[in-house]
Every structure is written in structure tokens, then in C-alpha cells.
């Protein structure tokens, strides 16, 4: 292994959007959202949750 050798792996600090996740339960008392599915990012990181912006098919 040589210093500076290019290898496969993480590409950097990119924003990722994940669609079709279900908010299963909201616990306002503890400030917790239970989401069904995989949420990208590290444990304890900030997550932005918003309503769907993609329209369904006509």
C-alpha cells in the first residue's frame, strides 16, 4: 500500500435523498421518529424529513 493510492470507497460529503419511506410513529415527547426503511447517514446525524415532492403517474 502506497500513500496516495486511489482506491474504491466513499465519495465524500454528498446529500442523499431517499424516497418511499414510511413514518411509522411519531414520539413528540422524546423527539423520536420511527421510520420503516434504511436511513442514510451516521448514528446521531441530522435528518431532514419532508413530504413527497415527486408526483405520481397520471
C-alpha positions as CSV (number, residue, x, y, z in Angstrom):
1,X,0.0,0.0,0.0
2,X,1.5,3.3,-1.1
3,X,0.4,6.7,0.3
4,X,-2.0,8.5,-2.1
5,X,-3.0,5.3,-3.9
6,X,-6.5,5.7,-5.4
7,X,-8.9,3.1,-4.2
8,X,-12.7,2.4,-4.3
9,X,-14.7,3.8,-1.4
10,X,-16.6,6.7,0.0
11,X,-17.0,9.6,-2.5
12,X,-17.4,12.5,0.0
13,X,-20.0,14.6,1.8
14,X,-23.0,14.2,-0.5
15,X,-26.6,14.9,0.2
16,X,-28.7,11.8,-0.4
17,X,-32.5,11.7,-1.0
18,X,-34.4,8.5,-0.2
19,X,-37.9,8.1,-1.5
20,X,-40.8,5.9,-0.3
21,X,-40.0,5.6,3.4
22,X,-42.9,5.3,5.8
23,X,-43.1,7.3,9.0
24,X,-44.4,4.6,11.3
25,X,-44.8,6.5,14.6
26,X,-44.0,10.0,16.0
27,X,-43.0,10.3,19.6
28,X,-43.1,14.0,20.3
29,X,-42.4,13.6,24.0
30,X,-38.9,12.0,23.3
31,X,-38.3,13.7,20.0
32,X,-38.2,10.4,18.1
33,X,-39.5,9.4,14.6
34,X,-39.8,5.7,13.8
35,X,-39.2,5.3,10.1
36,X,-39.6,2.0,8.3
37,X,-36.6,1.5,5.9
38,X,-32.9,2.4,5.7
39,X,-32.0,6.0,6.5
40,X,-28.5,7.0,5.2
41,X,-26.0,8.8,7.4
42,X,-24.3,8.2,10.7
43,X,-25.9,7.4,14.0
44,X,-26.9,10.7,15.7
45,X,-26.7,12.7,12.5
46,X,-29.3,15.3,11.3
47,X,-32.0,14.1,9.0
48,X,-34.5,16.3,7.1
49,X,-37.9,14.7,6.7
50,X,-40.4,16.3,4.3
51,X,-43.5,15.3,2.4
52,X,-43.1,13.8,-1.0
53,X,-42.1,16.2,-3.8
54,X,-42.4,13.7,-6.6
55,X,-45.9,13.4,-8.3
56,X,-47.5,10.1,-9.0
57,X,-48.2,8.9,-12.5
58,X,-51.3,10.4,-14.2
